[in-house]
Amino acid sequence: MIKPLYCSSAVVDYLYSMKNVLFIGLLSVCFQVKINAQTVFEIDGRQSMLMTGKGPGQDATINPFQGEDCYAIIENLGEELFSVRIQKNGTIIKTIRISPKRKKKIKLLSDQELYLDGESINWARARVSYEGFIQ
């Protein structure tokens, strides 16, 4: 004859609380996936895209270092050339061409705007991310 397994109320409470912890952990992972910003862009040859510098609602990317000096890491994922343009108050400070399959780390000051500009009639693909300064 098999005897039924009895658990103390402390064990039952522990198992119940672990179930809640696992559920909350799984839920937070699901929300994290939704929160991540777009980092890969397709740029038409006649297109110019503002990446960061004008603020929420106007920027294509979320710069976690908004309002601080940082590095923008731009990677050309495609086969077409495109340019990165840095501006401040409408004045072009620097234009950098990114060759296919290349990556550039560009210093971006807090008051500057970052644009991606198409250079050919074909579509280009770019990945944009940001990195803080190491103090």
N, C-alpha and C positions, 0 to 999 in steps of 0.2 A: 504494500500500500504506500502511495506517495503522499507525503505530508505537505500541506500548503506552506508556501513561503510567506513569512510575516516580516514586515519592515517596521521599524520604529517611525514615529511621526517626524523625527529629525531627518531621517534618510529620505522620506517622501518629500519633505519641504526642500531639501537640497536638490533632489532630482527635478522638482518643479521649477526651482529658481534657475537651474542650469538650462532647462528648456527655454525659459524666457531670455536668458543671456544669448543663447544661440540664435533665437528668433530676432532679437534686436541687432545682433552682429550681421546676420544675413540681410536684414532690412537696410542697415546703414551701407552695406556694400552695394546694394541695388540703387540707392539714392546717389552714391558717389559716382556711379557710371553715368547717371543723368546730368550731374553737375559739371563734368569735364567739358572744357571748351573745345571748339573746333581748332585744330592745329594744322591741318593739311588743306591747301587751297589750290584751285585751278584758276589760272589767269589767262584770259583771252589776250591775244597780241595787241589789241587796241585798248586794253583795260588798265586802270590804275586803281589799286585797292589800299585804303587806309587800314593799317594793322593796329596801330596804337598811337595815342597822343592827344586825342580830342575828348576822350572821356566816355563813360558808359552810354550805350545806345548808338554811338557813332563808330566805335572801334570794332574791327573784325575779330580781334583776339582779346583775351583777358590777360593783361600784363599784371602778374602778382606784385610787381615792383612799381606800380603806377605812383608817380610823385617822387620817385627815387632814381638815381642813376643806376643803370644796369647794363647787361649785355643782351642783345638780341641774337639768337642763333638762327640763321636762315639756311635751309638746306634745299638745294635744287634736286627734286626727285625725278624729274623728267628728262627729256632729250632736247629741250629748247632753252635758250638763253633768256634770262630776265634780269631786271635791275632792282636794286633796293635804293630808295631815295630817302634821305634824312632832311627834314625841313624844320625851321623854327620861325613862327609868325609869317608863314608864306614864303620865306626865303630859303632856297635850296642850299643846304650846307655841304652835302656830299652825295654823289651817286656812285654806287658800286655794282658792277656787273657780276652775276653769279652764273658760272658755266654749268652745263649739265653734270649731274652727279657730284657736285661740289657742295661744301658747307663753309659758311663764313660766320665768324663771331664778331659782332659789331658793337662798339660802345655806343650806348644810347643814353643821352642825358635826360633828366627829368622833364625838361620843358620842350623836348623835341618830338616830332611826329615821324613815324615810320611808314613808308609806302612801298608796295610792290608794283612794278610797272612791267607789262608785257613788252617784249622786244621783237617778236616775229608774228607772222599771221597765224601760227599754230598755238595751241594751248600749252602752257607751262604748268608744272606742278611744284608747289613749294610747301615746306613744313616750317612753321615758325614756333619758337619757344624762347623763354627768357631765363636768365641766370643772374643772380645777384653778385655784387662785388664781394670778394673775400677780404675781410678787414684784417 
